[in-house]
Amino acid sequence: MTSELIVDVQPKEVSIALLEDKRLVEFSRTERSEQFSVGNIYLARVRKIMPGLNACFVSIGHPHDAFLHYLDLGIHYRRLEKYLESLTPQHTPSMAKSAGVPDLPKEGNVSEILNVGQELLVQISKEPINTKGPRLTCEISFAGRLLCLIPFGNKISISTKIRRTSERNRLKQLIASMKPAGFSVIMRTACEGKNAEELDAELTELLDRWSQTIERVKAHRAAQKPYKKGAPLPPAQLVQEEQSRVVGMLRDLFNPSYEAIHVGGDRQVYEEVYAYVEQIAPDRKNIVKHYTGNVPIFDNYNVTKQIKGGFGRIVTFKHGAYLVIETTEALHVVDVNSGNRARQATDQEEGALDVNLGAADELARQLRLRDMGGIIVVDFIDMEEAESRQKLYERMVENLSRDRAKHNVLPLSKFGLMQITRQRIRQAVDVNVEETCPTCGGEGKIKTSLLLAETIERQIYQLTRTYRKRGIRLHVHPYVEAYLKKGFCSIACKWKSRYGLGLKIIPNQSLGMLQYKFFDSRNVEIDLDQLAAESGNT
């Protein structure tokens, strides 16, 4: 199986698509201005204690206060607390000195440990979801591709997916000789077969990130006035920012089967990705390619079509069968329907099993694609034979074995329902595949399509003659692009002769039939209303 990563970098958002054998299996879209990512570390203060929940709310600058449960303080909390108390702008205490501090008991009361206004070093473990703020932990960790570094511990853990005893012993001996006292290390699956030089390089990088975090804490404390109890809480300080979404996804997903990583748009993001791959796999750096084509990168690699077909309430798969996916506040519900397939099957049990196995394949893809978390209840087509039910269960377990998120699958219940739980870290991906009516624009009033070309030409005239824009790129639906370029002396040729050869007409599958957008030579969208307002102000 080959994998390709397609990255579409736009001025306001970054979209990432993972293709396995040209098939879309993971997709994420993130606002470039979005903060509060999983892994970010803040120096913040407790805003409210909630004894009934055995938790507290912490102010980190999000519209909704972040949530910190007693169990998320971690067994090493007292060591972290003592370390922060000893930390001054002039002095950095030794990590080894915290070894004698007792662990925090698993059962306790948060009100006996924390006070309102108390300073905490916290890390985001779950992003904000709907009306809930971020979830926090005091078990600080620094994740790399091979290792995960946890301050204030002293353990070495190895991924259970590394099964050979000789390899586990080798890795444990290597890291034990490298790691300093006062740190725990988790060795990830990618460690298998790595030499001492590679492990040492990543461990050094993670230790540097910890040192940078502490230096920022010291600098922030030196710049802040001492906090007085009862005074307004000072703003939280971001002391360690997680790597960019693109690099973070690469860190977790990168493997030797990657055929290519295509980055379209911002060259700076391309250089970040290239530098990261060069660092972790110098022999594979050439797979990172900067896409500079005129056609949108997702259209070029058939991602747009798969997004429109993969999201939505109804998802079809083989032979006319389909899934109906509904999302509620508490869980996701999936109904399996045979569609036209039921008419083709000669044996009812065999036909039901065939549809259910196909549904299991598609559902496993949908869970990754939409990043669905929490409880998922699936209503498969009823089967009588226990052997068929067992085959379906085994197929679902096998399909989800490639899923990075923690999950649990239960066998079919006597009602034919399968229950799945899947780790929820961020809000499920929700892509609206419904399009506004291209004729009326959702207003219920029809504008004649015969005047589309004239309307576009008037705006091209404005951009080139009034606002002196050059190198204009007009994005239109592929059918409209074909219409504009049709014939020897096409409409497109006439426009170029009138307004300059810099005008390019580009098909864009994400646009409705009569929608169009203008972009400048830097691929930044042009807003005519904004240009008119700026021109009026000047």
N, C-alpha and C positions, 0 to 999 in steps of 0.2 A: 504494500500500500504506500503510495506517495502522497505527500502533503504539501500544500501551497498556502502561504499566508498572503492575503491581499489587504493592503492598508490604504484607505482613502482619507487623505488629510485635507479637510476643508477649513476655511478661516474660523468657523464657529464650532465645528465638531470633528471628531475622528471616528471613523467606522472601521472595524476590523472583521474580516471574514476568513475562516479557516476551511479550506477545501481538502477533502480526502478523496483521492481518485476522481477529482473534478466535481465532487458533490459537496454542497455546503453543509457543514456539521456544527459549526459554532459561529455566532455573530454577536457583536457588541457595538453599541454606538454611544459615544460619550461626548458631552459638551466640553470644549477645550478650557472653559473657565471653571469647570466643576471642581470643587475641592472635596475634602473629607473622604479621601480614598482609603480603602483597607490598607493598613500598614503604616499610615502616617502616625507620628508620635507628637504629643502635645504636652506642654507644661501647663496645667490647668488647675482650677480650684473647685471644690465641692460646693454646689449651690443649694442642694436640698437633700436631707436624709429621709428615707422612706422605710421606717421600721417594719411596716406591714408587708412590704415586698422584700425585706432584707437586702435593700439596695439603696443607691443614691443617684441623684442626677448631677451631672458635671457640665459646667459651662465651657464649651470649646469654640463658640462663635457660630454654631449652626442655629437656624431659626427655632429648632426644637432641641432642648437639652439632651445631651448624650446620657445613656443608661449604663450604670456600672453595678453589677450584682456582687454580693459578698464572695461567691465562688470564683468570680472573675478577678478578684484581688490576687489569687494565686498563692501557693504555699510559700513562695519566697518574698511575700510582700513586706514582712518585717525587715528583711535584709535591704530591700530597696528603700524603705523608709529611713533606716539608719544611715544608709549611704547618702541620701539626699540631705539629711540633717548635718552630716559631716562635711558636705560639699560647700566650699566657699570660693569666691572669685580668685583667691590666692592659693587654694589647696584642693587637690584631687586625691581623695582617700584611695587606698589600695583595695582592690576587689577581694583579695584573700582575707582581709580583716573581717568581712561580713560572714565568714563561714561558721562562726560559733553562734550566730543568732538563731534561735529556734524557729521551726516552721510555723506558719499560720495554721491553726486547726481547721479541718474541713467543715466542722459544724461550729458556728459562731454567729454573733450579731454585729451587723455592720455599724450600728450606732455606738458600739463599744470600741470600734477601731478608728472610725472617721468622725470628723467634726465639720460643720459648715465653715467654709472659707479655707479649709485645709488644702495645702498644695499637693498635687499628685502628678506623677509622670505616667501618662496613659497612652495606649495605642488603640487605634480603631480596628475592631475585629469584624464588624458588620457595617455596611454602608446604610445610610438612611433609607427606609422603605415606607412609602406612602406617608402617613402622618407621624411615623416613629422617627426619632433622632438616631444617630449612630449608636452602636453598641461598643463598649470599651472593655479593655482588659489592662491589668497592671503587669501581666506576664509579658514583658517586652521581648520581642524576638526580631531577628534580622535574617531575612530569607535570601539565599543565593540559589544558583542552579544546582549546586552539589550539596551544600550544607545549609543548616539553619542554626544560627547562634543565639543562645538564650542566656543573658547575664544572670548572675547570682545562683546558678546551679552548679553541679559538678558531675553530671552524668554524660554518658555517651550512648546514644540510641541509634539503631540501624534499621532502615526500612525493611519491613517484613517481606517485601517483594524480592529482596536479595536472599536467596535461599541456601546457597552453598556455604557450608560451615567454614571451609578454608578461607573463602573470600570475606566472610563476616569477621573472622579472626584477624585477617590481614588488615582490613580497614580499621578495626578497633585499635590495633597496635599502632598504626600510622597516626591516627588522630590523637591518641593518648600521648604520643611523644611531641605533639605540636601545640595542643591547646594550653593556654595559661590557666592557672587556678582561678576559681570563681566564675567559670562559664560552663554551661552545658552545650553539647553539640548534637544535633540530629543529622544523620547521614542519609541523604535522599537516595532514591533508586538510581539516579544518574551517576552516583559514585562508583557503581560497579565497574571494575576494570581500570579505574583512574590511578595514576601514579602519585607519589608523594609531592612532586612539584606542583601539580594542578590543585591538589587539596590545600597545600600550604598557601598558594596564591589567593584562593578564594577565602580561606580563613583570615588571612591578613586584611583583605578588603572588608570583610564583615567587622573585624575588630576596629578598623579605621572608622567605619560608620558609627560604631558605638562611641568612639572617642570624639567624633565630630558632634554627636548628640550631646554629650556631657559638656563640651566646650560652649555649645549654644545655650545650654541651661545656665552655665556660669555667666555668660555675657548678658543674658536676659535678666538674671538676678542683680547683676551689677548696675544695670540701667534702670531697674524698677525701685520705687520707694518701698520700704517695709510695709506689709499689709497689716492694718489694724482691724481687729475683730468688730464686725458690725458695719464696716465701711463697704461701699459698692465693690463688687468683685472686679479686679483688673482683667483686661482681656487675656484670653489664652494665647500661648505662644507656640507656633509650629516649630519644633526643634529638629525634626527629621522627616523629610518628605519622601514618600515612596517613589520609586522610579516611574517614569511615564507609563501610561497604560500599555502602549505598544511594547516597550521593553519588558514590562512586567509580565505580559502574556507570553512573550518569547521565552522568558526565564522559566516559566512553568511548562511550556509546550515544546520547546526546541528539541528536535531529535534528528539523527542522521538521515532519516527518510525524507526530510524536507527537500523538495526539488527546487523551490524558488521562494523568495520573499519579495513581493512586488510592493513598492511604496510609491503612491501617487500624490502629487501636490507638493507640500512644503518640503524643500530640500533639507532643512534642518532636521526634521524627523527622520528622513532617509539616512543622514549622517549619524544620528544617534543609534539607529538600528545597525548600521554598518559597523560602527565602533564596538557595539556590544557583541555582535557575532564574531568580529575579529578578535575580541578579547577571549571569548569562551571556546571558539572553534576556528582558529586561524586558517585552517585548511578548507573551511567552508564559507569564507567571507564573500566569495564571488557569487554566491546564490542570491545575495541582496542586490536588487536592481531598482533603479529609479525610473518609474514610468513617466514618460513625457508626451504620450500620445494625445491627440485632440479629443478622441472619444473618451467619455468618463471611464475610469479604470474598472468600476464594477460592471459596466456594460461590456467592456472589452473581454472580461473573463467570465461572462455569463452569470455574475452574482446577482444582479438586479432581478433577473427573471426568476432565479431560485428563491430570492427573498419574497417576491410577490406570490410565489406558489407555495412557500413553506410556512408562511404566517397566515393568520386568519382563523375564523371559527371552524371551518371545514377544511381538512387536509386530505387529499386523495392519495392513494398508493396503487398497487398493481391491480389490474383487471376490474377497475371501476369501484373497488372497495374504498372506504374512506373513514376517517376519524372525525368525531365532533368533540372539540375541546372547549370546555367552559371553565372560567376562573371565578371563584368566589372569594370572600374575605378569608375563609378558613382553609380552603383546599382547592385543588384542581380536579376536575371530573372529566374523564375521557370515555366516550362511547364508541364502540367498534361496530361498523355497519358493513354488510357484505355487498350492498349495491347490486350491480348487474352480475356479480360473480355467482350469486345464489342460483341464477337461472342456468348457469353453465355446468355446475357440479352434478355428477350422477349419484354420488354417495354423500348423504348429509353430513356424517361425521367427518369424512375426509375433506369435504368442502369447508366446514367450519374450522378445522385444524389449519388448513392452508391459509384461510383469511386471517386467523388469529396469529399465525407465525409471521405473516407479512405485517400485521399491525404491530407486533412486538418489535420488529426491525425499525419501522417508521417511528414508533413511540420513543424508542431509545434515542433516535436522532433528534426528535422534537424536544426531549428533555434537555439535551445539550444545546440545541439551537436557541431555544427560548430561555434557557437557564432557569427552568421551573424548579422551585424549591418548596419545602414543606411536605404536605401530604398529597399524594396523587392516587386517586381511586379510578380503576379502569374496569369498565363493564365489557368483557369479552363476549363473543358469541358462545352460547351454551354448548358444552360437549359432554357426552355421556361417559366415555371411557376414561378410566383413571390414567391409562398410559398416555392418552392425548393431553390431558391436563398437565402431566408431569413434563412432557416434551415442551409445552408452552412455557412453563415455569423455568426450565433449564435454558431455553432460548433467550428469555428476558434477562436472566442472570448473566449469560454469556455476552449479550449485547451491551449491558451496562458495565462490564468489566473494563471497557475502554474509557469510561466516564471518570474524570479526575475528582469530581465532587463525591463526598461520602454519601453512601446510599444504603438502603436496606429493602429487599424485596421479599414479600410473603407469598406463599403458594395460594392458588385460587381458593376462595372460600366456597362453602356449599351453595352460595347464591351466584357463583360464577364471577365474583369480583376479585381483582388483584389489588393489593395495597402496597404502595411504594412510598418510602420517605427519602427525601433527597436534601442534602445540605443547602441551606439558604444563606448566602453571604451578601448578595445584593438583590435589588428588585428584578423580577423577571423581565426579560426583554419583550417589549410590546411594540410591534411595528404595525401601523395602520396601513393595510393594503387596499383599503377602499379609496377610490378617487372621487374628487368633486366632479360633478357633471361638467365635461369640457365645453358644452354648448352654452349653458347658462351660468356657470361658475357658482352653482348652488343658490342662485338668487331667484330662479324660476322664470327669468326673462331671457328670451333667445336673442343672441346677437348673430347676425348672418355670417356664416363661415366663408362666404365668397369675398368678404372684405378683409380676411385675415392678412393676406399678403400686403394689401394697401396699409393696414394698421401698422404692421411691422416696418414697412418702408418709411412711414412718417417718423417713427421713432429712431430708425437708423439715420435719417436726415438730421433729426435733432442732435443725436450723439456726435455725428461727424462735423456738421456745419455750425451748430450753435455752441456745443460744448467741446469741440475740437478733439474728440476721442479718436485714437488710432488703434489698430490691431484688435478690432471688435470680434468677439466670438458669440455667435447666435446659437443657442441650444434650443432645439425643437424636437417634437416627437418624430421617430424614424419615418413614418408615413408622410409627414409634412416635409421632412428633408428630401424625400424622394420626389415629392411634387415640385418643390422649389428648384431641384436640379434636373428636372425632366426636360429632355430635348437638347438639340445642339445650341440653340440660343435661349437658354433657360432663364428663369427669373433671377436665379443666383448670379448668372453671368452679367445680366443687366445691372444688378445692384453693384457688383464689383467694378464695372466700368464707370458707374456714376460716383461711387463713394470710396473707391480705393481698393486695391488688391488685398489689403490687410484684413478684409472682412472674410470670416470663415463661418460656414454653417455646419453644425455638428449634431448628429442624432443622439438623443438622450432618452433612454427607455423609461426613466423615472417620471417623465413629464406626461401630462394628459394630452389628448389629441390636439387641442387648440391652445395649449399652454406654451409659453416660450420665455426664455431668460437671456439677458445679455451679460457677458463677462468681458473684462478687460484683458490686456495682454499678460497680466500676472495671474489670470484665472480667478479674479475677485469679482463677485457679482455686482453689476451696476444697478443702482436704484434710481430710476428716472425722477421719481417724486423728490427724493433727497437732493438730487442735482438741481432741480428746479427751485427748491427751498433755499439752497445755498446760493444759487445765482441771484435770487430775489433779495437775500440779505446783503449781498455785496453790491 
